[in-house]
Amino acid sequence: MATTLEVTAGPDLSLPGREAAAEAGRSGSVSDVIKSRMPNLVKGCTYAQGINQPLNDSGEILMRSAQATLDLRTAIYQGLTDRPSVVKGMSPDFL
């Protein structure tokens, strides 16, 4: 006997989640979504450094967003091509 799963409604997304889902539907590729969202994501990096205000310098935002995009793509590529090395580098407490 087969089990049938019914989905009555999707997940309840917050406003940023709904905006990201709408943008993903409009964009041609994942790369386009990453490029368009990254500048807003790096603006808050100064909060992690103890500075209680977002970045305002557009040059620094551009530089950090480009570096963050490259780092993300590099990590994804490494995870896909060298999985044993990635798993080996994880903390045993995490696993």
N, CA, C and O atoms as a GROMACS GRO file, in nm:
protein
  380
    1MET      N    1   0.085  -0.118   0.000
    1MET     CA    2   0.000   0.000   0.000
    1MET      C    3   0.089   0.124   0.000
    1MET      O    4   0.179   0.136   0.083
    2ALA      N    5   0.066   0.213  -0.091
    2ALA     CA    6   0.146   0.334  -0.103
    2ALA      C    7   0.091   0.444  -0.013
    2ALA      O    8  -0.029   0.454   0.010
    3THR      N    9   0.182   0.524   0.036
    3THR     CA   10   0.143   0.638   0.120
    3THR      C   11   0.142   0.763   0.034
    3THR      O   12   0.237   0.790  -0.040
    4THR      N   13   0.037   0.838   0.044
    4THR     CA   14   0.026   0.962  -0.031
    4THR      C   15   0.046   1.079   0.062
    4THR      O   16  -0.019   1.090   0.166
    5LEU      N   17   0.138   1.167   0.023
    5LEU     CA   18   0.163   1.287   0.102
    5LEU      C   19   0.090   1.403   0.038
    5LEU      O   20   0.093   1.421  -0.084
    6GLU      N   21   0.024   1.481   0.118
    6GLU     CA   22  -0.046   1.598   0.068
    6GLU      C   23   0.017   1.723   0.128
    6GLU      O   24   0.041   1.730   0.249
    7VAL      N   25   0.041   1.820   0.045
    7VAL     CA   26   0.092   1.947   0.091
    7VAL      C   27  -0.021   2.048   0.079
    7VAL      O   28  -0.067   2.078  -0.031
    8THR      N   29  -0.064   2.098   0.192
    8THR     CA   30  -0.176   2.192   0.190
    8THR      C   31  -0.129   2.335   0.178
    8THR      O   32  -0.199   2.419   0.122
    9ALA      N   33  -0.012   2.364   0.231
    9ALA     CA   34   0.041   2.501   0.223
    9ALA      C   35   0.192   2.496   0.234
    9ALA      O   36   0.248   2.404   0.294
   10GLY      N   37   0.258   2.594   0.175
   10GLY     CA   38   0.404   2.603   0.183
   10GLY      C   39   0.446   2.660   0.317
   10GLY      O   40   0.362   2.692   0.401
   11PRO      N   41   0.576   2.672   0.336
   11PRO     CA   42   0.624   2.727   0.463
   11PRO      C   43   0.584   2.874   0.476
   11PRO      O   44   0.571   2.945   0.376
   12ASP      N   45   0.565   2.916   0.598
   12ASP     CA   46   0.531   3.055   0.624
   12ASP      C   47   0.661   3.135   0.627
   12ASP      O   48   0.735   3.131   0.724
   13LEU      N   49   0.687   3.208   0.518
   13LEU     CA   50   0.812   3.282   0.507
   13LEU      C   51   0.798   3.422   0.565
   13LEU      O   52   0.692   3.484   0.556
   14SER      N   53   0.905   3.469   0.622
   14SER     CA   54   0.910   3.607   0.669
   14SER      C   55   0.920   3.699   0.548
   14SER      O   56   0.932   3.652   0.435
   15LEU      N   57   0.913   3.828   0.570
   15LEU     CA   58   0.922   3.924   0.459
   15LEU      C   59   1.052   3.907   0.381
   15LEU      O   60   1.046   3.902   0.258
   16PRO      N   61   1.170   3.898   0.445
   16PRO     CA   62   1.292   3.877   0.365
   16PRO      C   63   1.288   3.746   0.287
   16PRO      O   64   1.338   3.738   0.175
   17GLY      N   65   1.228   3.643   0.345
   17GLY     CA   66   1.215   3.516   0.275
   17GLY      C   67   1.126   3.526   0.154
   17GLY      O   68   1.156   3.469   0.048
   18ARG      N   69   1.016   3.598   0.168
   18ARG     CA   70   0.925   3.618   0.054
   18ARG      C   71   0.992   3.701  -0.055
   18ARG      O   72   0.977   3.672  -0.174
   19GLU      N   73   1.068   3.804  -0.015
   19GLU     CA   74   1.139   3.886  -0.113
   19GLU      C   75   1.244   3.803  -0.187
   19GLU      O   76   1.258   3.816  -0.309
   20ALA      N   77   1.318   3.720  -0.115
   20ALA     CA   78   1.419   3.636  -0.178
   20ALA      C   79   1.356   3.535  -0.272
   20ALA      O   80   1.410   3.510  -0.380
   21ALA      N   81   1.243   3.477  -0.233
   21ALA     CA   82   1.174   3.381  -0.320
   21ALA      C   83   1.124   3.449  -0.447
   21ALA      O   84   1.133   3.392  -0.556
   22ALA      N   85   1.070   3.570  -0.433
   22ALA     CA   86   1.023   3.644  -0.550
   22ALA      C   87   1.140   3.679  -0.642
   22ALA      O   88   1.128   3.670  -0.764
   23GLU      N   89   1.252   3.721  -0.584
   23GLU     CA   90   1.370   3.756  -0.663
   23GLU      C   91   1.426   3.634  -0.735
   23GLU      O   92   1.469   3.644  -0.850
   24ALA      N   93   1.424   3.519  -0.668
   24ALA     CA   94   1.472   3.396  -0.730
   24ALA      C   95   1.386   3.360  -0.850
   24ALA      O   96   1.436   3.308  -0.950
   25GLY      N   97   1.256   3.386  -0.841
   25GLY     CA   98   1.168   3.359  -0.953
   25GLY      C   99   1.193   3.451  -1.071
   25GLY      O  100   1.174   3.411  -1.186
   26ARG      N  101   1.234   3.574  -1.045
   26ARG     CA  102   1.259   3.672  -1.151
   26ARG      C  103   1.398   3.658  -1.212
   26ARG      O  104   1.417   3.691  -1.329
   27SER      N  105   1.494   3.609  -1.137
   27SER     CA  106   1.634   3.606  -1.183
   27SER      C  107   1.657   3.489  -1.278
   27SER      O  108   1.587   3.388  -1.276
   28GLY      N  109   1.758   3.507  -1.359
   28GLY     CA  110   1.792   3.404  -1.456
   28GLY      C  111   1.876   3.292  -1.397
   28GLY      O  112   1.874   3.180  -1.447
   29SER      N  113   1.950   3.322  -1.290
   29SER     CA  114   2.037   3.219  -1.233
   29SER      C  115   2.062   3.246  -1.085
   29SER      O  116   2.033   3.354  -1.033
   30VAL      N  117   2.115   3.145  -1.018
   30VAL     CA  118   2.150   3.159  -0.878
   30VAL      C  119   2.259   3.264  -0.862
   30VAL      O  120   2.260   3.339  -0.764
   31SER      N  121   2.349   3.270  -0.957
   31SER     CA  122   2.457   3.368  -0.954
   31SER      C  123   2.403   3.511  -0.949
   31SER      O  124   2.457   3.595  -0.878
   32ASP      N  125   2.297   3.537  -1.026
   32ASP     CA  126   2.236   3.670  -1.025
   32ASP      C  127   2.179   3.705  -0.888
   32ASP      O  128   2.192   3.818  -0.842
   33VAL      N  129   2.117   3.607  -0.824
   33VAL     CA  130   2.058   3.630  -0.691
   33VAL      C  131   2.168   3.659  -0.590
   33VAL      O  132   2.156   3.750  -0.508
   34ILE      N  133   2.275   3.580  -0.594
   34ILE     CA  134   2.386   3.600  -0.500
   34ILE      C  135   2.446   3.740  -0.519
   34ILE      O  136   2.470   3.811  -0.421
   35LYS      N  137   2.472   3.777  -0.644
   35LYS     CA  138   2.531   3.909  -0.671
   35LYS      C  139   2.442   4.023  -0.624
   35LYS      O  140   2.492   4.124  -0.574
   36SER      N  141   2.312   4.008  -0.639
   36SER     CA  142   2.224   4.118  -0.601
   36SER      C  143   2.201   4.126  -0.451
   36SER      O  144   2.177   4.235  -0.398
   37ARG      N  145   2.209   4.013  -0.379
   37ARG     CA  146   2.184   4.012  -0.235
   37ARG      C  147   2.309   4.036  -0.151
   37ARG      O  148   2.297   4.083  -0.037
   38MET      N  149   2.426   4.006  -0.202
   38MET     CA  150   2.549   4.012  -0.123
   38MET      C  151   2.579   4.151  -0.067
   38MET      O  152   2.620   4.160   0.049
   39PRO      N  153   2.563   4.260  -0.142
   39PRO     CA  154   2.594   4.391  -0.082
   39PRO      C  155   2.515   4.420   0.045
   39PRO      O  156   2.569   4.476   0.141
   40ASN      N  157   2.388   4.384   0.048
   40ASN     CA  158   2.308   4.405   0.169
   40ASN      C  159   2.352   4.313   0.283
   40ASN      O  160   2.342   4.350   0.400
   41LEU      N  161   2.401   4.196   0.249
   41LEU     CA  162   2.446   4.103   0.353
   41LEU      C  163   2.574   4.150   0.420
   41LEU      O  164   2.589   4.133   0.541
   42VAL      N  165   2.666   4.207   0.344
   42VAL     CA  166   2.794   4.248   0.404
   42VAL      C  167   2.785   4.380   0.480
   42VAL      O  168   2.875   4.412   0.557
   43LYS      N  169   2.680   4.455   0.459
   43LYS     CA  170   2.667   4.583   0.531
   43LYS      C  171   2.667   4.562   0.682
   43LYS      O  172   2.712   4.648   0.757
   44GLY      N  173   2.617   4.448   0.727
   44GLY     CA  174   2.608   4.421   0.870
   44GLY      C  175   2.731   4.356   0.928
   44GLY      O  176   2.731   4.322   1.047
   45CYS      N  177   2.837   4.336   0.850
   45CYS     CA  178   2.955   4.266   0.901
   45CYS      C  179   3.022   4.341   1.015
   45CYS      O  180   3.090   4.280   1.097
   46THR      N  181   3.003   4.472   1.022
   46THR     CA  182   3.066   4.548   1.130
   46THR      C  183   3.003   4.520   1.265
   46THR      O  184   3.066   4.540   1.369
   47TYR      N  185   2.879   4.473   1.267
   47TYR     CA  186   2.816   4.436   1.394
   47TYR      C  187   2.892   4.321   1.460
   47TYR      O  188   2.906   4.318   1.583
   48ALA      N  189   2.942   4.227   1.380
   48ALA     CA  190   3.020   4.115   1.434
   48ALA      C  191   3.155   4.162   1.487
   48ALA      O  192   3.217   4.092   1.567
   49GLN      N  193   3.201   4.278   1.444
   49GLN     CA  194   3.329   4.332   1.488
   49GLN      C  195   3.312   4.426   1.608
   49GLN      O  196   3.410   4.485   1.654
   50GLY      N  197   3.191   4.439   1.658
   50GLY     CA  198   3.168   4.523   1.775
   50GLY      C  199   3.133   4.667   1.744
   50GLY      O  200   3.117   4.748   1.835
   51ILE      N  201   3.120   4.700   1.616
   51ILE     CA  202   3.082   4.836   1.577
   51ILE      C  203   2.931   4.835   1.555
   51ILE      O  204   2.881   4.757   1.475
   52ASN      N  205   2.860   4.920   1.625
   52ASN     CA  206   2.714   4.912   1.623
   52ASN      C  207   2.650   4.999   1.516
   52ASN      O  208   2.555   5.072   1.542
   53GLN      N  209   2.703   4.990   1.395
   53GLN     CA  210   2.640   5.057   1.282
   53GLN      C  211   2.679   4.984   1.154
   53GLN      O  212   2.787   4.925   1.147
   54PRO      N  213   2.594   4.987   1.053
   54PRO     CA  214   2.626   4.918   0.928
   54PRO      C  215   2.731   4.994   0.848
   54PRO      O  216   2.755   5.113   0.871
   55LEU      N  217   2.792   4.924   0.754
   55LEU     CA  218   2.886   4.988   0.664
   55LEU      C  219   2.815   5.093   0.579
   55LEU      O  220   2.702   5.072   0.534
   56ASN      N  221   2.881   5.205   0.556
   56ASN     CA  222   2.825   5.311   0.473
   56ASN      C  223   2.910   5.339   0.350
   56ASN      O  224   2.860   5.396   0.252
   57ASP      N  225   3.036   5.300   0.352
   57ASP     CA  226   3.128   5.328   0.242
   57ASP      C  227   3.100   5.232   0.126
   57ASP      O  228   3.122   5.112   0.138
   58SER      N  229   3.050   5.284   0.015
   58SER     CA  230   3.010   5.200  -0.098
   58SER      C  231   3.128   5.123  -0.157
   58SER      O  232   3.110   5.011  -0.205
   59GLY      N  233   3.248   5.182  -0.155
   59GLY     CA  234   3.365   5.112  -0.205
   59GLY      C  235   3.398   4.989  -0.122
   59GLY      O  236   3.429   4.883  -0.176
   60GLU      N  237   3.391   5.004   0.009
   60GLU     CA  238   3.418   4.891   0.098
   60GLU      C  239   3.308   4.785   0.088
   60GLU      O  240   3.336   4.665   0.093
   61ILE      N  241   3.184   4.829   0.074
   61ILE     CA  242   3.073   4.735   0.056
   61ILE      C  243   3.094   4.653  -0.070
   61ILE      O  244   3.077   4.531  -0.069
   62LEU      N  245   3.132   4.719  -0.180
   62LEU     CA  246   3.157   4.650  -0.307
   62LEU      C  247   3.271   4.550  -0.293
   62LEU      O  248   3.261   4.437  -0.339
   63MET      N  249   3.382   4.594  -0.229
   63MET     CA  250   3.498   4.507  -0.212
   63MET      C  251   3.463   4.384  -0.127
   63MET      O  252   3.496   4.271  -0.162
   64ARG      N  253   3.396   4.408  -0.015
   64ARG     CA  254   3.360   4.298   0.074
   64ARG      C  255   3.258   4.204   0.011
   64ARG      O  256   3.266   4.082   0.031
   65SER      N  257   3.163   4.258  -0.064
   65SER     CA  258   3.063   4.171  -0.126
   65SER      C  259   3.126   4.086  -0.236
   65SER      O  260   3.091   3.969  -0.251
   66ALA      N  261   3.220   4.143  -0.312
   66ALA     CA  262   3.289   4.064  -0.414
   66ALA      C  263   3.371   3.953  -0.350
   66ALA      O  264   3.371   3.840  -0.399
   67GLN      N  265   3.442   3.985  -0.242
   67GLN     CA  266   3.522   3.884  -0.173
   67GLN      C  267   3.434   3.776  -0.111
   67GLN      O  268   3.468   3.658  -0.118
   68ALA      N  269   3.322   3.815  -0.052
   68ALA     CA  270   3.231   3.718   0.008
   68ALA      C  271   3.171   3.625  -0.098
   68ALA      O  272   3.154   3.506  -0.073
   69THR      N  273   3.141   3.679  -0.216
   69THR     CA  274   3.089   3.597  -0.325
   69THR      C  275   3.193   3.496  -0.370
   69THR      O  276   3.162   3.379  -0.391
   70LEU      N  277   3.318   3.542  -0.387
   70LEU     CA  278   3.426   3.449  -0.425
   70LEU      C  279   3.448   3.342  -0.319
   70LEU      O  280   3.466   3.225  -0.352
   71ASP      N  281   3.448   3.381  -0.192
   71ASP     CA  282   3.467   3.285  -0.083
   71ASP      C  283   3.355   3.181  -0.081
   71ASP      O  284   3.380   3.063  -0.060
   72LEU      N  285   3.232   3.227  -0.102
   72LEU     CA  286   3.118   3.135  -0.104
   72LEU      C  287   3.130   3.036  -0.219
   72LEU      O  288   3.111   2.915  -0.200
   73ARG      N  289   3.161   3.086  -0.336
   73ARG     CA  290   3.175   2.997  -0.452
   73ARG      C  291   3.291   2.900  -0.436
   73ARG      O  292   3.280   2.784  -0.474
   74THR      N  293   3.402   2.947  -0.380
   74THR     CA  294   3.517   2.860  -0.356
   74THR      C  295   3.482   2.749  -0.257
   74THR      O  296   3.518   2.634  -0.278
   75ALA      N  297   3.411   2.784  -0.150
   75ALA     CA  298   3.372   2.685  -0.050
   75ALA      C  299   3.277   2.581  -0.109
   75ALA      O  300   3.287   2.462  -0.079
   76ILE      N  301   3.184   2.626  -0.192
   76ILE     CA  302   3.090   2.533  -0.256
   76ILE      C  303   3.166   2.439  -0.350
   76ILE      O  304   3.144   2.318  -0.349
   77TYR      N  305   3.257   2.494  -0.430
   77TYR     CA  306   3.335   2.412  -0.522
   77TYR      C  307   3.419   2.310  -0.445
   77TYR      O  308   3.426   2.193  -0.483
   78GLN      N  309   3.483   2.355  -0.338
   78GLN     CA  310   3.565   2.264  -0.258
   78GLN      C  311   3.479   2.154  -0.197
   78GLN      O  312   3.519   2.038  -0.193
   79GLY      N  313   3.360   2.190  -0.149
   79GLY     CA  314   3.272   2.091  -0.092
   79GLY      C  315   3.226   1.987  -0.192
   79GLY      O  316   3.204   1.872  -0.157
   80LEU      N  317   3.212   2.028  -0.317
   80LEU     CA  318   3.167   1.935  -0.421
   80LEU      C  319   3.280   1.849  -0.475
   80LEU      O  320   3.258   1.733  -0.511
   81THR      N  321   3.401   1.904  -0.482
   81THR     CA  322   3.511   1.832  -0.545
   81THR      C  323   3.605   1.762  -0.448
   81THR      O  324   3.673   1.667  -0.487
   82ASP      N  325   3.612   1.806  -0.324
   82ASP     CA  326   3.706   1.750  -0.227
   82ASP      C  327   3.636   1.724  -0.095
   82ASP      O  328   3.677   1.774   0.010
   83ARG      N  329   3.531   1.646  -0.101
   83ARG     CA  330   3.448   1.621   0.016
   83ARG      C  331   3.525   1.564   0.136
   83ARG      O  332   3.504   1.612   0.248
   84PRO      N  333   3.614   1.465   0.117
   84PRO     CA  334   3.688   1.411   0.233
   84PRO      C  335   3.768   1.518   0.308
   84PRO      O  336   3.774   1.516   0.431
   85SER      N  337   3.828   1.610   0.235
   85SER     CA  338   3.906   1.716   0.298
   85SER      C  339   3.816   1.809   0.379
   85SER      O  340   3.853   1.852   0.488
   86VAL      N  341   3.699   1.839   0.326
   86VAL     CA  342   3.606   1.927   0.396
   86VAL      C  343   3.557   1.862   0.524
   86VAL      O  344   3.555   1.926   0.629
   87VAL      N  345   3.518   1.736   0.517
   87VAL     CA  346   3.469   1.665   0.635
   87VAL      C  347   3.581   1.650   0.738
   87VAL      O  348   3.556   1.662   0.858
   88LYS      N  349   3.703   1.622   0.692
   88LYS     CA  350   3.817   1.607   0.781
   88LYS      C  351   3.845   1.736   0.858
   88LYS      O  352   3.891   1.732   0.972
   89GLY      N  353   3.818   1.851   0.795
   89GLY     CA  354   3.844   1.979   0.858
   89GLY      C  355   3.737   2.024   0.957
   89GLY      O  356   3.754   2.126   1.024
   90MET      N  357   3.628   1.950   0.967
   90MET     CA  358   3.520   1.986   1.060
   90MET      C  359   3.552   1.944   1.202
   90MET      O  360   3.624   1.846   1.224
   91SER      N  361   3.500   2.016   1.294
   91SER     CA  362   3.519   1.984   1.435
   91SER      C  363   3.445   1.854   1.469
   91SER      O  364   3.330   1.836   1.427
   92PRO      N  365   3.508   1.765   1.544
   92PRO     CA  366   3.439   1.642   1.585
   92PRO      C  367   3.314   1.670   1.669
   92PRO      O  368   3.220   1.591   1.669
   93ASP      N  369   3.314   1.782   1.739
   93ASP     CA  370   3.195   1.817   1.818
   93ASP      C  371   3.076   1.848   1.727
   93ASP      O  372   2.961   1.825   1.765
   94PHE      N  373   3.104   1.900   1.608
   94PHE     CA  374   2.998   1.932   1.513
   94PHE      C  375   2.938   1.806   1.454
   94PHE      O  376   2.817   1.797   1.434
   95LEU      N  377   3.023   1.709   1.425
   95LEU     CA  378   2.979   1.585   1.362
   95LEU      C  379   2.910   1.501   1.466
   95LEU      O  380   2.864   1.391   1.437
   0.00000   0.00000   0.00000
